[in-house]
Amino acid sequence: MYGMRIWVTDAIVIGGGLAGTEAAWQLAQRNFKVKLYEMRPRKTTGAHVSDRLGELVCSNSLGSKLPDRATGLLQNELKMLQSLLIRCAEESAVAAGGALAVDREQFAERVTTAIGNHPNIEVVREEVTAIPADIPTIIATGPLTSPTLAQEIAALTGESYLYFYDAISPIVTADSIDMSIAFMANRYDRGEDENGDYINCPLDKEQYESFVEALAQAETTELRDFEREDPNFFEGCVPIEQLANRGPDTLAYGPMRPVGIWNPHTNQRPHAVVQLRRDNLAGSLYNIVGFQTNIRWGQQAEILRMIPGLENAEFIRLGQMHRNTFINAPTLLNATMQFRQREDLYFGGQITGVEGYAGNIATGLLAAVNLARQLRGESSWVPPVTTMIGSLANYVTHTEPKDFQPMKANFGIFPPLEKHIKGKRDRKRAYAERALAELSESIKSLNDPVLMDQEVQRS
Ligand SMILES: Cc1cc2nc3c(=O)[nH]c(=O)nc-3n(C[C@H](O)[C@H](O)[C@H](O)COP(=O)(O)OP(=O)(O)OC[C@H]3O[C@@H](n4cnc5c(N)ncnc54)[C@H](O)[C@@H]3O)c2cc1C
């Protein structure tokens, strides 16, 4: 599938994850010849488990798909921009209420096939250890950029790298969950399946308190020296044991909140609930929502089996810590994702400081659209700040460098509406309408053949 191609390469993309595959596809669709470097399977990141391109490393959800939610809006913008990965996600979607969740294997398989079959892309399975000097390049090596390349990037940027740490959540086999205790339901009965898309494990007050106590006392994996210096978690990914340590009620107001959940077995609202979301289309695997953890593996399984319904759970993956590498984008990048000190070098994905799957796809796409424009001698494209893609690009490149932390899609980074709208829901709807209208206008002004011909991507 990845045979050598005889051609003159126009651009190199490093990293075959979410941003890199989207970037390679966008360049290739614009008729540029691309070499896409991916180091797996020769060298792994520690979090990826396959050799597939576009592998999702943790949750299988690309966030809410509702049009008036931040990720839903971003997904709609990406569809207007002819994103390959959003198309693959929709084609491998599993039922998950209002979320765009996918069968992770099918998703990665679709991405791998589309990229492997594109006549303008050559996939090279090698680790890149130095930044290519004499050819336009997009670096999309993600939060787990290989250490050698990370050092090269640090040398190029002249900045010390910023590190912080996330933790990934466990996956359980469906038939090991005791459904005489657990039950299917969506919060507030929202979702596609009338029985509910989520498996819910209910806890009464006593069970909850013992569970929190066990978490708070659990032994965690020891951090390595450089990790200990800055064990700085992204707030949305704080491990459950840390939440348990913050106070007895923190989890009950966080990932274990029971609001909108009714237990049909007892006809009561549980004191707390653990939700599990489908991880594959077959529905044979479920991940525990919001349960990132760094508890030692032996003890981890033991503690998780305290959850009612999970007494005999079979874990096919336990939680673990991971590194997150990103550059100081406010000092280094333009809102086009172009490196300020070298005009034919771009960055895309998590390494830019944009957090979250959809945001990573978006910045890969943005980098590629701009590199394609540069290669054609056209002016660069800065998407309107009133769009989610533009707002994220603007945020990571214009925020205060000294306090820079990764940012995911959210309406808080949007410029206010011209006329204030009172209700939150109505306001978000108005933000989304404005975003799509302005993106549509901006796309027209680009005169881009791929975006003008909506059929090109699907051919
Ligand atoms: C463990 C973990 C869990 C996460 N969980 C979530 C989550 O649940 N939800 C969410 O929205 N976000 C999550 N993220 C954050 C982020 O959205 C994902 O990491 C996302 O995959 C990043 O996309 P990317 O394209 O930037 O990098 P990746 O998808 O990681 O792709 C980078 C690719 O570059 C390759 N590579 C690295 N160095 C080199 C090199 N020198 N040469 C060649 N290839 C190289 C890697 O093998 C990898 O395939 C998580 C991150 C991690 C690390």
PDBQT file of the ligand as one rigid body, heavy atoms in Angstrom, charges set to zero:
ROOT
HETATM    1  C1  LIG A 501      -2.513   9.651  26.273  1.00  0.00    +0.000 C 
HETATM    2  C2  LIG A 501      -3.284  10.795  25.701  1.00  0.00    +0.000 A 
HETATM    3  C3  LIG A 501      -4.643  10.859  25.883  1.00  0.00    +0.000 A 
HETATM    4  C4  LIG A 501      -5.387  11.886  25.286  1.00  0.00    +0.000 A 
HETATM    5  N1  LIG A 501      -6.723  11.861  25.420  1.00  0.00    +0.000 NA
HETATM    6  C5  LIG A 501      -7.473  12.742  24.740  1.00  0.00    +0.000 A 
HETATM    7  C6  LIG A 501      -8.885  12.640  24.780  1.00  0.00    +0.000 A 
HETATM    8  O1  LIG A 501      -9.435  11.747  25.383  1.00  0.00    +0.000 OA
HETATM    9  N2  LIG A 501      -9.621  13.555  24.101  1.00  0.00    +0.000 N 
HETATM   10  C7  LIG A 501      -9.031  14.559  23.387  1.00  0.00    +0.000 A 
HETATM   11  O2  LIG A 501      -9.738  15.350  22.776  1.00  0.00    +0.000 OA
HETATM   12  N3  LIG A 501      -7.686  14.684  23.374  1.00  0.00    +0.000 NA
HETATM   13  C8  LIG A 501      -6.900  13.807  24.013  1.00  0.00    +0.000 A 
HETATM   14  N4  LIG A 501      -5.539  13.912  23.991  1.00  0.00    +0.000 N 
HETATM   15  C9  LIG A 501      -4.929  15.098  23.381  1.00  0.00    +0.000 C 
HETATM   16  C10 LIG A 501      -4.867  15.127  21.845  1.00  0.00    +0.000 C 
HETATM   17  O3  LIG A 501      -6.107  15.506  21.339  1.00  0.00    +0.000 OA
HETATM   18  C11 LIG A 501      -4.433  13.832  21.192  1.00  0.00    +0.000 C 
HETATM   19  O4  LIG A 501      -3.174  13.498  21.644  1.00  0.00    +0.000 OA
HETATM   20  C12 LIG A 501      -4.372  13.944  19.658  1.00  0.00    +0.000 C 
HETATM   21  O5  LIG A 501      -4.127  12.677  19.120  1.00  0.00    +0.000 OA
HETATM   22  C13 LIG A 501      -3.288  14.897  19.206  1.00  0.00    +0.000 C 
HETATM   23  O6  LIG A 501      -3.300  14.969  17.814  1.00  0.00    +0.000 OA
HETATM   24  P1  LIG A 501      -1.955  15.266  17.059  1.00  0.00    +0.000 P 
HETATM   25  O7  LIG A 501      -2.209  15.043  15.623  1.00  0.00    +0.000 OA
HETATM   26  O8  LIG A 501      -1.418  16.565  17.481  1.00  0.00    +0.000 OA
HETATM   27  O9  LIG A 501      -0.927  14.148  17.595  1.00  0.00    +0.000 OA
HETATM   28  P2  LIG A 501      -1.023  12.545  17.450  1.00  0.00    +0.000 P 
HETATM   29  O10 LIG A 501      -2.394  12.128  17.099  1.00  0.00    +0.000 OA
HETATM   30  O11 LIG A 501      -0.384  11.984  18.675  1.00  0.00    +0.000 OA
HETATM   31  O12 LIG A 501      -0.071  12.269  16.211  1.00  0.00    +0.000 OA
HETATM   32  C14 LIG A 501       1.297  12.508  16.242  1.00  0.00    +0.000 C 
HETATM   33  C15 LIG A 501       1.964  11.400  15.459  1.00  0.00    +0.000 C 
HETATM   34  O13 LIG A 501       3.332  11.743  15.256  1.00  0.00    +0.000 OA
HETATM   35  C16 LIG A 501       4.109  10.582  15.404  1.00  0.00    +0.000 C 
HETATM   36  N5  LIG A 501       5.479  11.012  15.719  1.00  0.00    +0.000 N 
HETATM   37  C17 LIG A 501       5.938  11.573  16.869  1.00  0.00    +0.000 A 
HETATM   38  N6  LIG A 501       7.236  11.910  16.737  1.00  0.00    +0.000 NA
HETATM   39  C18 LIG A 501       7.595  11.565  15.473  1.00  0.00    +0.000 A 
HETATM   40  C19 LIG A 501       8.818  11.672  14.744  1.00  0.00    +0.000 A 
HETATM   41  N7  LIG A 501       9.907  12.218  15.261  1.00  0.00    +0.000 N 
HETATM   42  N8  LIG A 501       8.846  11.211  13.460  1.00  0.00    +0.000 NA
HETATM   43  C20 LIG A 501       7.733  10.638  12.892  1.00  0.00    +0.000 A 
HETATM   44  N9  LIG A 501       6.575  10.512  13.554  1.00  0.00    +0.000 NA
HETATM   45  C21 LIG A 501       6.484  10.986  14.832  1.00  0.00    +0.000 A 
HETATM   46  C22 LIG A 501       3.411   9.782  16.468  1.00  0.00    +0.000 C 
HETATM   47  O14 LIG A 501       3.716   8.407  16.376  1.00  0.00    +0.000 OA
HETATM   48  C23 LIG A 501       1.931  10.076  16.169  1.00  0.00    +0.000 C 
HETATM   49  O15 LIG A 501       1.355   9.109  15.335  1.00  0.00    +0.000 OA
HETATM   50  C24 LIG A 501      -4.749  12.912  24.572  1.00  0.00    +0.000 A 
HETATM   51  C25 LIG A 501      -3.373  12.881  24.452  1.00  0.00    +0.000 A 
HETATM   52  C26 LIG A 501      -2.647  11.829  24.982  1.00  0.00    +0.000 A 
HETATM   53  C27 LIG A 501      -1.177  11.779  24.783  1.00  0.00    +0.000 C 
ENDROOT
TORSDOF 0
